[in-house]
């Protein structure tokens, strides 16, 4: 059975190839005693283009899914999926291991996926994007006006 062709708004963009030499960051952290390594590299335009997350022993039950997740996120980024979409979906996910981290910018994480989303947001998204995602650091929140998070009052339509 043939699958229908994707509509023009669903068609993936052409793959953005990564340069041979990449600029990036490596972050090592502990989450509830588990050691995790996050490698994030920039594409030719300086945006996040690939992610490698290492967790557990190579070939283990924990390492395999983490490698698949890294490949999937990297392919998505290289085909035009914005980092904000991944962060919005992964931040707040809860599964083991969860708990305290040794990272002052992300002192507690609900899972490795939650930490990865929040850590990548801190390193690769601007303050406005992180504010929309409700992922500001404590220092950034302290700089906001006191009523920055006040709810917008309900406005009722005037009756004719």
LINBEL-V709866 format. One record per residue. N is the residue number from 1. RES is the residue in one small letter. D_CENTER is the distance of its C-alpha to the mean C-alpha in whole Angstrom. Layout:
N,RES,D_CENTER + N,RES,D_CENTER
This chain:
1,x,36 + 2,x,34 + 3,x,30 + 4,x,31 + 5,x,29 + 6,x,26 + 7,x,27 + 8,x,26 + 9,x,23 + 10,x,22 + 11,x,23 + 12,x,20 + 13,x,20 + 14,x,22 + 15,x,20 + 16,x,19 + 17,x,20 + 18,x,19 + 19,x,22 + 20,x,24 + 21,x,23 + 22,x,19 + 23,x,18 + 24,x,15 + 25,x,14 + 26,x,15 + 27,x,14 + 28,x,16 + 29,x,16 + 30,x,18 + 31,x,16 + 32,x,20 + 33,x,22 + 34,x,19 + 35,x,18 + 36,x,15 + 37,x,15 + 38,x,11 + 39,x,13 + 40,x,11 + 41,x,13 + 42,x,14 + 43,x,16 + 44,x,20 + 45,x,19 + 46,x,16 + 47,x,13 + 48,x,10 + 49,x,12 + 50,x,12 + 51,x,10 + 52,x,12 + 53,x,12 + 54,x,15 + 55,x,16 + 56,x,20 + 57,x,23 + 58,x,23 + 59,x,24 + 60,x,23 + 61,x,22 + 62,x,19 + 63,x,19 + 64,x,19 + 65,x,16 + 66,x,14 + 67,x,15 + 68,x,15 + 69,x,12 + 70,x,11 + 71,x,14 + 72,x,13 + 73,x,9 + 74,x,11 + 75,x,14 + 76,x,12 + 77,x,11 + 78,x,15 + 79,x,16 + 80,x,14 + 81,x,12 + 82,x,10 + 83,x,6 + 84,x,7 + 85,x,8 + 86,x,5 + 87,x,3 + 88,x,7 + 89,x,8 + 90,x,6 + 91,x,7 + 92,x,11 + 93,x,11 + 94,x,14 + 95,x,16 + 96,x,18 + 97,x,18 + 98,x,17 + 99,x,18 + 100,x,18 + 101,x,17 + 102,x,18 + 103,x,16 + 104,x,17 + 105,x,14 + 106,x,13 + 107,x,16 + 108,x,15 + 109,x,13 + 110,x,14 + 111,x,12 + 112,x,11 + 113,x,8 + 114,x,8 + 115,x,8 + 116,x,6 + 117,x,3 + 118,x,6 + 119,x,7 + 120,x,5 + 121,x,5 + 122,x,9 + 123,x,10 + 124,x,9 + 125,x,9 + 126,x,13 + 127,x,14 + 128,x,15 + 129,x,12 + 130,x,10 + 131,x,14 + 132,x,13 + 133,x,10 + 134,x,13 + 135,x,11 + 136,x,13 + 137,x,15 + 138,x,18 + 139,x,20 + 140,x,18 + 141,x,19 + 142,x,23 + 143,x,23 + 144,x,23 + 145,x,26 + 146,x,28 + 147,x,27 + 148,x,24 + 149,x,23 + 150,x,26 + 151,x,26 + 152,x,28 + 153,x,31 + 154,x,32 + 155,x,34 + 156,x,37 + 157,x,39 + 158,x,42 + 159,x,45 + 160,x,47
